[in-house]
Amino acid sequence: MSQLKRPEPCIMVIFGASGDLTQRKLIPALYSLMCDGLLPDEFAMIGYARKPKTNESFRQEMRAACEEFARVKPIDEATWAKFARSLHYQQGEYDNPDDYRILCQRLDAIAQAHGSGPNRLFYLSTPPEVYPTIIEHVGSIMCTGAAGSDRHWARIIIEKPFGHDLQSARALNEHVHRYFREDQVYRIDHYLGKETVQNIFVFRFANGIFEPIWNRRYVDNVQITVAESIGIGNRGSYYEKAGVIRDIMQNHMLQLLALTAMEPPAEFSADAVRNEKVKVLKALRVDTSRGDGTVRGQYGPGKIDGKVVPGYTQEEGVAPDSTTETYLAMKLFVDNWRWAGVPFYVRSGKRMASRLTEIVIQFKMPPLLLFKEVTARAIEPNMLIMNIQPHEGISLHFTAKSPGSTDRVQTVVMDFNYETTFKTPAPEAYERLLLDAMLGDSTLFTRNDEVEAAWKLITPVIERWEAGKGSFIELYRSGSWGPKEADDFIAADGRKWHVPA
C-alpha cells in the first residue's frame, strides 16, 4: 500500500469521459486529491468520448459534478481554478486510428504546456465491448516510448467487468498483454479502495488478539452480504447480460472473501498480498451437497421508504419473461488447513431492505452453556462484524451480565466507527485507487491470475444454470432481505443470516 505522497508529473486520459462514472466518481476524486495536495502540480487530464464538447463546456460540467459529488466541499475557488486548467476534452471514436493520432499529438502538446512529462495513465471507463479496440490503439499508437522506458511509465486502468466468463477473461488478458506488461495493467475493483476493506489487513495482521482465533478451531461460519436498496435503474440492457453473479459475485464478493480468508503475506508488497489472495480463490469450491449450492431470486414490486417500486421485469430494458437473477446466495468452502469445514455464506441482491455491505465472523458457541437458565433471551454466538458501507466501522457482539442483583445475561455490542473516531470523513475509494495507480502501487488492484481464478469458480455455476440444472428463480418482495428460500438455505445448516438491527 502506498504512503501519502505525491506522484510524479503525469497526464491521465479517461476514455468514456461523458459517462456517469467520470462525473460521479473520477473527476470528484481527482479534485479531492488536489485539495489534499496529493496531485502533482504538473498534472493534466484529457477526457475522450464520442459526444461533442469544448474544453470549457467540459470544465463547467465537471464543476457541477464536483459541487455535488466531491468529498471536499464547498468548492475552493483558487483550487478549482488550478484544477480546471488541467482539464481538457477531445471528441473521438473508439475505432478510428486517426482520432488516436490526434489524441497522441494533443498529449504531447499538453504535456509540454503543463510540464507533465511523458508519464501516461489511461483509464477505460467505457462499455466492456470496446475495451479490446481501445487497448489495441492505445498500445500500438500512443504508448511505445513511455511503456518501454526505465525512467518513464505508461499504465492502463481497466474497469470491471473483466470478461463475462473464464474463456473471455483469458482472451482479454492475452489481448492486454500484447500491448502492456502485467505490471502496467491495473484492473480496478472500487471495493478494494474502501477504508474498511483496506483495514482488514491492519485489523488482522497488526493486532495480536484476533489472528490466533481466525481459523476453523474458533470460527463457526463467515457471512458476507452486499445488499443494495436500489434497483437496476437505467442499466437494464447491461444487467440482463450480467445478473448479480457477474455484476457483484465474481468480483466484489470474492475479493472480500479472499481478503478475509487469506494467509499473512511474507511481506507487505503488491505481489505478496495478491499471491495469498490467489491461493484462497484457487482453494474455493461451491458446496453442491444440496442442489447446486445457490439460491437465485428476482425482485418483484414492493415498497421502499413508503414508495411503490416496480418489479425487475417491469424495468426499462428488461424482458417481461426474464430469468436473470437480481439476488444470489451461495455456500462456499475454502479447502485449506485454516478454513477446512467452515462454511462461507455469501449473498447479494438488488432492492433489498437497506444498503449494506458487511463481513460477519461468527464464532463457535462455548462448549458448555453455564448461564442458559438465567439469560434475558437465548444466548447469541459472538460475532465480529466489519461494516464496509454505509457506516464504515467494526463491531464486536459478546455476552455480558445485565445490571442488577440477578445473574441475567444478554448480548451487548462494542462499536468502532471511522468517522466519529477519526473526526473526518473517509476518502472515497476512487481517490485511493487513482493515487495508487499514479504511484505505481498495484496492491489494491486485481492481477491476471486472480481474475481467472475467480472466473474458474463462477463459470461452472453459470453453465449449470444455462443447462437448466441449477436452482430456480424465486421471487422476493422489493424492500425485503431476499427470498424465503435463502433463509431456508442457511437454516438447513442450523444457522441464520445476520440482519442488522
C-alpha positions in Angstrom: 0.0 0.0 0.0 1.2 3.5 -0.8 2.0 6.1 1.7 0.6 9.6 1.3 3.0 11.2 -1.2 2.7 13.0 -4.5 3.1 11.0 -7.7 5.4 12.0 -10.4 4.1 14.5 -13.1 1.8 12.7 -15.5 -1.2 13.0 -17.8 -4.3 11.0 -17.4 -6.6 10.1 -20.3 -10.2 9.0 -19.4 -11.9 7.1 -22.2 -15.7 7.4 -21.8 -15.4 10.8 -20.2 -19.0 11.7 -20.9 -20.3 8.9 -18.8 -21.7 8.6 -15.3 -18.6 7.2 -13.7 -16.4 10.1 -14.8 -18.9 12.7 -13.4 -19.8 11.0 -10.2 -16.5 9.4 -9.2 -13.4 10.0 -11.2 -13.3 13.8 -11.6 -14.6 14.4 -8.0 -11.9 12.0 -6.8 -9.1 13.9 -8.7 -10.4 17.2 -7.4 -10.4 16.0 -3.8 -6.8 14.7 -4.2 -5.7 18.1 -5.5 -7.4 19.7 -2.4 -5.4 17.4 -0.2 -2.1 18.3 -2.0 -1.8 14.8 -3.4 -1.8 15.6 -7.2 1.4 16.8 -8.8 1.5 20.4 -9.8 2.3 19.3 -13.3 -0.8 17.1 -13.6 -3.2 17.2 -16.6 -6.2 15.2 -17.8 -7.9 14.6 -21.1 -11.4 13.4 -21.3 -12.1 11.4 -24.5 -15.6 10.4 -25.6 -17.9 10.4 -28.7 -20.0 13.4 -27.6 -19.0 16.8 -28.9 -17.8 19.2 -26.2 -15.4 22.0 -25.8 -12.8 22.3 -23.1 -14.9 25.0 -21.5 -18.2 23.1 -21.6 -16.4 20.0 -20.2 -15.0 22.0 -17.3 -18.4 23.5 -16.5 -19.9 20.1 -16.4 -17.1 18.8 -14.2 -17.5 21.8 -11.8 -21.2 20.8 -11.3 -20.1 17.2 -10.7 -17.6 18.2 -8.1 -20.1 20.5 -6.3 -22.4 17.6 -6.0 -20.2 14.5 -5.5 -16.7 15.6 -4.3 -15.7 14.7 -0.8 -14.2 18.2 -0.2 -16.9 20.8 -0.1 -17.6 23.6 -0.7 -15.5 24.2 -3.8 -12.4 26.2 -3.1 -12.2 28.8 -5.9 -8.4 29.0 -6.1 -8.0 25.2 -6.1 -10.8 24.9 -8.7 -9.2 27.4 -11.0 -6.0 25.4 -10.9 -7.8 22.1 -11.3 -9.9 23.4 -14.2 -6.8 24.5 -16.1 -5.7 20.9 -16.0 -8.9 19.5 -17.6 -9.1 19.1 -21.4 -11.5 17.3 -23.7 -11.4 15.6 -27.1 -14.2 14.1 -29.1 -13.3 10.9 -30.9 -14.4 7.5 -32.0 -13.1 4.4 -30.3 -12.3 2.6 -33.5 -10.7 5.4 -35.6 -6.9 5.3 -35.6 -6.8 8.9 -36.8 -8.6 10.1 -33.7 -5.9 8.3 -31.6 -3.1 10.0 -33.5 -4.7 13.4 -32.9 -5.0 12.4 -29.2 -1.3 11.5 -29.2 -0.4 14.9 -30.6 -2.5 16.7 -28.1 -0.9 14.7 -25.3 2.5 15.9 -26.4 1.3 19.5 -26.6 -0.5 19.5 -23.3 2.5 17.7 -21.6 4.8 20.5 -22.8 2.4 23.2 -21.7 1.8 21.7 -18.2 5.3 20.3 -17.7 3.7 16.9 -17.3 6.4 14.9 -19.0 5.9 11.5 -20.8 4.2 9.6 -18.0 0.7 8.4 -19.1 -2.2 6.9 -17.2 -5.1 5.6 -19.3 -8.5 4.8 -17.8 -11.1 2.7 -19.6 -14.5 3.9 -18.4 -16.4 2.6 -21.4 -18.7 -0.3 -22.2 -16.6 -3.5 -22.0 -17.2 -4.4 -25.6 -14.8 -1.6 -26.8 -12.0 -2.5 -24.3 -10.1 -4.6 -26.9 -10.3 -1.8 -29.5 -9.1 0.9 -27.1 -6.3 -1.3 -25.7 -5.0 -2.1 -29.2 -5.0 1.6 -30.4 -3.5 2.9 -27.2 -0.9 0.2 -27.1 0.1 0.4 -30.7 -0.1 4.1 -31.4 0.4 6.0 -28.2 2.4 4.1 -25.6 5.5 2.7 -27.3 8.0 5.2 -25.9 6.9 5.5 -22.3 6.0 1.9 -21.9 9.5 0.7 -22.9 11.4 3.3 -20.8 13.0 2.7 -17.5 12.6 6.3 -16.5 9.0 6.9 -17.6 5.8 4.9 -17.4 2.5 4.1 -19.1 -0.2 2.4 -17.2 -3.8 1.4 -18.0 -6.7 1.1 -15.6 -9.5 -1.3 -16.7 -12.9 -1.2 -15.1 -15.0 -4.3 -14.4 -16.4 -6.5 -15.8 -13.2 -8.0 -17.0 -14.6 -10.7 -19.3 -18.0 -12.4 -18.9 -16.7 -15.9 -18.2 -13.4 -17.7 -17.9 -12.7 -18.0 -21.6 -13.4 -14.3 -22.4 -11.3 -13.2 -19.4 -8.4 -15.3 -20.6 -8.8 -13.9 -24.1 -8.9 -10.3 -22.8 -5.8 -10.9 -20.6 -3.9 -12.3 -23.7 -5.0 -9.2 -25.7 -3.9 -6.8 -23.0 -0.5 -8.5 -22.7 0.2 -8.0 -26.4 0.5 -4.2 -25.7 1.2 -3.9 -21.9 3.2 -5.8 -19.4 1.3 -7.2 -16.4 2.9 -4.6 -14.1 1.4 -1.9 -16.3 -2.2 -3.2 -16.0 -4.4 -2.1 -13.2 -7.8 -4.0 -13.1 -9.9 -1.9 -10.8 -12.4 -3.0 -8.2 -13.5 0.0 -6.3 -14.5 -2.1 -3.2 -10.8 -2.6 -2.6 -10.4 1.2 -2.2 -12.8 1.4 0.7 -11.3 2.3 4.1 -12.8 -0.7 5.9 -11.7 -3.1 3.2 -8.2 -1.8 3.5 -8.4 -2.0 7.2 -8.9 -5.8 7.0 -5.2 -6.0 6.5 -4.4 -3.9 9.6 -7.2 -5.4 11.8 -5.9 -9.0 11.2 -2.2 -8.6 10.9 -1.4 -5.7 13.3 -3.4 -7.0 16.3 -2.3 -9.9 18.3 -5.7 -10.8 19.7 -7.6 -11.7 16.5 -5.3 -13.6 14.2 -4.9 -16.6 16.7 -8.6 -17.2 16.6 -9.1 -16.5 12.8 -9.4 -20.2 11.9 -11.6 -23.3 11.9 -11.0 -24.1 15.6 -12.9 -20.9 16.7 -14.9 -19.7 13.7 -18.3 -21.4 13.1 -19.1 -19.6 9.8 -18.5 -16.5 7.8 -21.2 -14.4 6.2 -20.6 -11.7 3.6 -23.5 -9.5 2.4 -23.6 -7.0 -0.4 -27.1 -5.5 -0.4 -28.4 -2.6 -2.4 -31.8 -0.9 -1.8 -31.9 0.5 -5.4 -32.9 -1.4 -8.4 -31.1 -1.6 -11.7 -32.2 1.9 -12.8 -31.3 2.5 -16.5 -28.9 -0.4 -16.6 -31.5 -2.9 -17.9 -29.7 -3.9 -21.1 -26.4 -4.5 -19.2 -28.0 -6.3 -16.2 -29.9 -8.7 -18.5 -26.5 -10.0 -19.7 -24.7 -9.8 -16.3 -27.1 -10.6 -13.4 -25.8 -10.3 -9.9 -23.4 -13.2 -10.3 -21.3 -11.3 -12.9 -22.1 -7.8 -11.5 -21.2 -8.4 -7.9 -20.4 -12.0 -7.0 -17.4 -12.7 -9.4 -15.6 -9.5 -8.4 -16.6 -7.6 -5.2 -17.8 -10.6 -3.3 -14.9 -12.9 -4.0 -12.4 -10.1 -3.3 -13.9 -9.5 0.2 -13.8 -13.3 0.8 -10.2 -13.6 -0.3 -9.1 -10.7 2.0 -11.0 -12.3 4.9 -9.6 -15.8 4.4 -6.1 -15.1 3.1 -2.9 -16.1 5.0 -0.5 -13.4 6.2 1.8 -12.4 3.3 5.5 -12.8 3.6 5.9 -9.1 3.1 3.5 -6.2 2.6 4.0 -5.8 -1.2 1.6 -6.0 -4.1 2.7 -9.4 -5.3 3.0 -10.9 -1.9 -0.6 -9.8 -0.9 -2.0 -10.9 -4.3 -0.2 -14.3 -4.1 -2.2 -15.1 -0.9 -5.5 -13.9 -2.4 -5.0 -16.2 -5.4 -4.3 -19.2 -3.1 -7.7 -18.6 -1.4 -9.5 -18.3 -4.8 -8.0 -21.5 -6.0 -9.0 -23.3 -2.8 -12.6 -22.2 -3.1 -15.4 -24.6 -4.0 -19.2 -24.3 -4.2 -20.9 -26.7 -1.8 -23.1 -28.9 -4.0 -24.1 -31.4 -1.3 -27.6 -30.0 -1.6 -28.6 -28.9 -5.1 -26.1 -26.6 -6.8 -25.2 -24.6 -3.7 -27.1 -21.5 -4.7 -30.4 -19.7 -4.2 -31.4 -17.3 -7.0 -34.0 -14.6 -6.7 -35.6 -11.8 -8.6 -37.2 -8.7 -7.1 -40.9 -8.1 -7.5 -42.9 -5.0 -6.8 -42.8 -3.6 -3.3 -42.4 -0.5 -1.1 -39.1 1.2 -0.2 -39.3 4.3 2.0 -43.0 4.4 1.6 -42.8 4.5 -2.2 -44.2 1.8 -4.5 -41.4 0.4 -6.7 -41.7 -1.8 -9.8 -40.5 -5.4 -10.1 -37.5 -6.3 -12.2 -39.4 -7.4 -15.2 -41.2 -4.1 -15.3 -37.9 -2.2 -15.5 -36.8 -0.5 -18.8 -34.7 -2.8 -21.0 -35.8 -6.0 -19.2 -37.6 -8.8 -20.9 -41.1 -9.5 -19.4 -40.2 -13.2 -19.1 -36.6 -12.6 -17.9 -34.9 -15.2 -15.7 -32.0 -13.0 -14.8 -31.2 -13.2 -11.1 -31.1 -10.0 -9.0 -30.4 -11.9 -5.8 -27.9 -14.7 -5.2 -26.9 -16.7 -2.1 -24.1 -19.2 -2.2 -22.4 -21.6 0.2 -18.7 -21.9 -0.3 -15.8 -23.7 1.4 -12.1 -22.8 1.4 -10.3 -26.1 1.2 -7.1 -25.4 3.2 -5.9 -26.1 6.7 -7.1 -22.8 8.2 -10.7 -23.0 7.0 -11.4 -26.7 6.3 -15.1 -27.3 7.1 -16.0 -23.7 7.8 -18.9 -22.5 5.5 -18.7 -19.1 3.9 -22.2 -17.9 3.1 -22.3 -15.1 0.6 -25.3 -13.2 -0.6 -26.0 -10.1 -2.7 -29.2 -8.5 -4.1 -30.9 -5.5 -5.5 -33.9 -3.8 -3.9 -33.1 -5.1 -0.5 -34.3 -3.7 2.8 -31.3 -1.4 3.1 -28.0 -0.6 1.6 -25.4 -2.7 3.4 -22.0 -4.4 2.9 -20.7 -6.3 5.8 -18.5 -9.2 6.7 -19.7 -11.2 9.7 -17.3 -13.6 11.5 -19.5 -15.8 13.7 -17.6 -17.7 16.4 -18.4 -21.1 17.8 -20.5 -21.3 20.9 -18.9 -22.2 24.3 -18.7 -26.0 24.8 -20.8 -25.7 28.0 -23.5 -23.0 28.5 -23.4 -22.2 32.2 -25.9 -19.4 32.0 -28.7 -20.9 29.9 -31.2 -20.7 32.8 -30.7 -17.0 33.5 -30.4 -15.4 30.1 -32.7 -12.5 29.2 -33.0 -14.2 25.8 -31.3 -17.1 24.0 -27.5 -16.6 24.1 -26.3 -15.5 20.7 -22.9 -16.5 19.3 -20.1 -14.0 19.5 -19.8 -12.1 16.2 -17.2 -9.7 14.8 -18.8 -7.5 12.1 -16.8 -5.4 9.7 -19.1 -2.8 8.2 -18.0 -1.8 4.7 -20.9 0.5 3.9 -22.8 2.7 4.5 -21.4 3.3 8.0 -17.7 2.2 8.0 -16.6 0.6 11.2 -16.2 -2.6 13.2 -18.4 -4.0 15.9 -17.9 -6.9 18.4 -21.0 -8.8 19.8 -20.4 -10.6 23.0 -22.4 -11.7 26.1 -22.4 -9.7 29.3 -24.3 -9.6 32.6 -27.2 -7.2 32.8 -27.2 -4.6 35.6 -29.0 -5.7 38.8 -28.9 -8.2 41.6 -29.8 -11.2 39.3 -27.4 -13.1 37.0 -29.3 -12.3 33.8 -27.0 -12.1 30.8 -27.6 -10.7 27.3 -25.7 -9.8 24.1 -24.0 -6.3 24.0 -22.2 -4.5 21.2 -18.9 -2.7 21.2 -18.7 -0.3 18.3 -15.9 1.4 16.4 -17.0 4.0 13.8 -14.4 5.6 11.5 -15.9 9.0 11.2 -16.7 9.5 14.9 -13.3 8.1 15.9 -11.1 9.9 13.5 -13.3 13.0 13.2 -13.0 13.1 9.4 -14.9 11.6 6.5 -13.1 8.6 4.9 -11.6 9.3 1.5 -13.6 8.0 -1.4 -12.5 4.6 -2.8 -11.6 6.1 -6.2 -9.3 8.7 -4.5 -7.1 6.0 -3.1 -7.1 3.8 -6.2 -6.3 6.6 -8.6 -3.5 7.8 -6.3 -2.1 4.3 -6.0 -2.2 3.8 -9.8 -0.2 7.1 -10.3 2.3 5.9 -7.7 2.6 2.5 -9.3 1.3 0.6 -6.3 -0.9 -2.3 -7.5 -1.7 -3.9 -4.1 -5.4 -2.9 -4.3 -5.8 -3.9 -7.9 -6.5 -7.4 -9.3 -3.8 -9.4 -11.1 -4.5 -11.5 -14.2 -4.3 -14.9 -12.4 -6.6 -13.6 -9.7 -9.3 -12.7 -12.3 -9.1 -16.0 -13.9 -9.2 -17.9 -10.6 -12.4 -16.1 -9.7 -14.0 -16.9 -13.1 -12.9 -20.5 -12.8 -15.1 -20.8 -9.7 -18.1 -18.8 -11.1 -18.2 -20.0 -14.8 -19.4 -23.6 -14.0 -22.2 -22.2 -11.8 -23.4 -20.1 -14.8 -23.1 -23.1 -17.1 -25.2 -25.2 -14.9 -27.9 -22.6 -14.8 -27.8 -22.2 -18.6 -28.1 -26.0 -18.9 -31.2 -25.9 -16.7 -29.5 -27.8 -13.9 -29.3 -25.1 -11.3 -31.6 -23.5 -8.7 -34.9 -21.9 -9.8 -35.6 -18.2 -9.8 -37.5 -17.3 -6.6 -39.4 -14.0 -6.4 -38.9 -11.7 -3.4 -40.6 -8.5 -2.4 -38.7 -5.3 -3.0 -37.7 -3.9 0.4 -37.2 -7.3 1.9 -34.0 -9.3 2.7 -34.5 -11.6 -0.2 -36.5 -14.8 -1.0 -37.6 -17.1 1.8 -35.7 -19.9 0.1 -32.5 -18.1 1.1 -33.5 -18.3 4.8 -34.3 -22.0 4.4 -31.0 -22.5 2.6 -28.9 -21.4 5.7 -31.5 -22.7 8.2 -30.9 -26.3 6.8 -27.4 -26.0 8.4 -28.8 -24.8 11.8 -27.8 -21.2 11.1 -29.4 -17.9 10.2 -28.4 -14.8 8.3 -27.3 -11.9 10.3 -29.7 -9.0 9.9 -28.7 -5.6 11.3 -30.9 -4.1 14.0 
